[in-house]
Every structure is written in C-alpha cells, then in structure tokens.
C-alpha cells in the first residue's frame, strides 16, 4: 500500500492551534429540516481566515464541546467562514441553537485540500451524497471562479428526497453555466419531481467527461463513496484520479489525540481529503 | 421501416457488443415510439408485450404510494433500457411507467423476441446474458437505494 502519511507540520503542533478564537454568527440559513448554514466573522479585531477547498474548522459550542465541520463557502471570499452543519449530536444541536450575534469558538483551518492544482487542465467530476455537497462546494466555487483553468465540470448530487437537497437554488443556477453539467437525483420521490430518481452512482455512466483526463472528487457516506469509486472505475478512471474525503470524530485536529486514526494515519492531519489509491486498502476494512 | 431502424438501434448502448445478425433479428421486432410528458407508457398488471430503449427523454417507474398518489422509484434516461417483464412469466408489468418529459424510444415487441429466443437458443442465451446484466445492475442500485444512505446517523456516532 502507498504511504498515506503527510509529513507532520511542526507548526500544527504549536499550542496556538489548540486555542479557539471567538467568531460571531453574522448569517444563518436553513437548508433542510435538520441542516443549516452559519456564516461566521471574527469577533472584535480578529483577522479573517483564508482556507483551501476541502479543509475544515473545529467549531466550539461553548459549554458543550467541539465538532469538526467542513468549510463550505467560497475560498475566494475570506470575509466570512461558511459552515453547513447537520444536527446529529449534542455539539451540532448546540450549534443549531445559535442565532445572529452569538459567539462560537473556531480553530483551524485544518487538513488536506481537494487537488485543485493537480486538476488544472482536466475535467472535474464532483459526486456528492446528502450533506457531502457541503465539503465539495468550495472546490466547485473555486473551479467556477477559475473557469479557464479546468475542462468540463460535472456535478452529480444525490439526496434522500427533494426536501433534503441542500443548496437547491445554487444547484439550479449552476445548471445554467456553460460547460457545467449538473445532475440531481433522490432516493425517494413523488410524481412532482422531474430530476433523476435512484442512487447517485447511476448518474456516472450518464455524465459526459473525458475519463482519461478527469479528476473525481467524492464526498458522502463511506458506502456511497465505495460504490462511487467502483462506478468511476467502470467509467475508466484509475484510483489515482479519484479523491475522497473522510469523516471521523475528531478532538485535537492536529494528529495528537488519535481519535480519528485511520490505518496508519490520522484523518485530521493526513486527510480529510485522500487520493483513493492511497487509502483503498484501509477503505475496505470494516473494523477501521 | 426496419432497414432505417437498424443503424439507429446499433447506436444504443445495449447493442454495443452485439454482432450484426443479432441486431438484425432484434430490428425485426422494433419500432419507433414517442410519448408526451405525463403519458402513461405502461401500467402495472397489464401485459408486458414490449420493452423500451430510450433515445431521448426520461421515463419514471412508479408505484401507487400508501399515502396516495404515486411513489417515483427510479428514472431511466437516454441509453437506458426499461422493462424486463417481457422475459419473465407471467409477462405482466410490475410497475407503472410514466414519461417525465417528451420521450423518443425504440419499442421492442417482447412476444416477437421471445419467439426468436425459443427458436434459436444461441440467440436466446445472448438475450438472457444481456438482460441478466441489466437486472443485476438494477438490483445493486436498488439495494443501495434501500440502505437509506443519507438517513440520520445512529445516536452517539457524531458530536
């Protein structure tokens, strides 16, 4: 197996990375019944933060705890950190109770980014499942902002049902972009739904891209990513053309505590974005 | 009619690996059909005397939902094949099929094709191989769909 480890960044081990900085909620949008988007700006004189698509922050709901949340806004706009969050546990439920003007602690950004430089001059295939579209959105926005750097852009988005589709309006606006193909599918639908119905993997053979010169970026539940990688392989992509982002409970976010160990590496430090050939072996191990 | 359909049928992904003779035989059972958006293409329980190779547009598989109305279970687009009930007794549709948009398709007469399969086992085996692959792909996709991939994670799995 290829080595999945990155060289640890000594700077990441400095105490400063462990101290949350206060950020204020300046905007809040409801995406679905259990998913919401917060835009955060530094409180007081704090500096805005730049990030690379695919990275995450640790958001601290004071008095409750921290959770690793992908950054889901545009990397071109640094005036606010955008996070789309699904209410699934105690921390995310506490974040869900935040209203405009409330303060949240932020550490980050952490982790490896999507391969936007490596993907230059190539077709981009984004495959998302559910809230998996959130970590992909910065990469999509970056590609759209630098349209001349990339070939065709294919966005294949799956969701449970129509009310569970996040960024609904934005997906439809991307459908109007030249050279951008957006296909939307849900697992459950009524007769009013006019997009696709079925699992997101079934969209891959229907999409148009040059498999010999494409990079695929995939985010969703792990079983969905495993079947997506299989379908991308059937479409002609090799494992080194496929990138996935992994999720685990994280605590320190700098590769010290071991909560997010994945095989010989740590998702917080060596990921969350991995090239598929480097983790394929571990990806298929149920115990990991 | 069939002489003009053959080159068009050849372009359909279902026939990508088929030899000329096989495609010629299938063409003898094929015709062009069109549906308007909202048309019922087939109805559950009716005789499944045909299947469809979609050239343009989208067809949805539907079932009556317990809450009323129709549950849309899957959709099929250009390049897809819709229906294998023509191959399996008692040859009845198990779902409703509805055109979601304007649809252009080839309709293949299932009875005609079954007779050719019976009279030439080699041809019949080729058809069975082709359709068993389709059925296996559809079954795998349906199993994934049943997993409720994007449902709420279990308690305690996320902070």
Interface residues (C-beta under 8 A of the other chain):
Chain A: X34 X65 X66 X67 X88 X89 X90 X91 X92 X129 X130 X131 X158 X159 X160 X164 X185 X187 X188 X189 X190 X191 X193 X194 X195 X196 X197 X198 X199 X201 X202 X205 X206 X220 X221 X223 X224 X227 X249
Chain B: X58 X60 X61 X62 X65 X69 X70 X71 X72 X73 X74 X75 X77 X78 X79 X98 X100 X101 X141 X144 X145 X147 X148 X149 X150 X151 X152 X153 X155 X156 X157 X158 X159
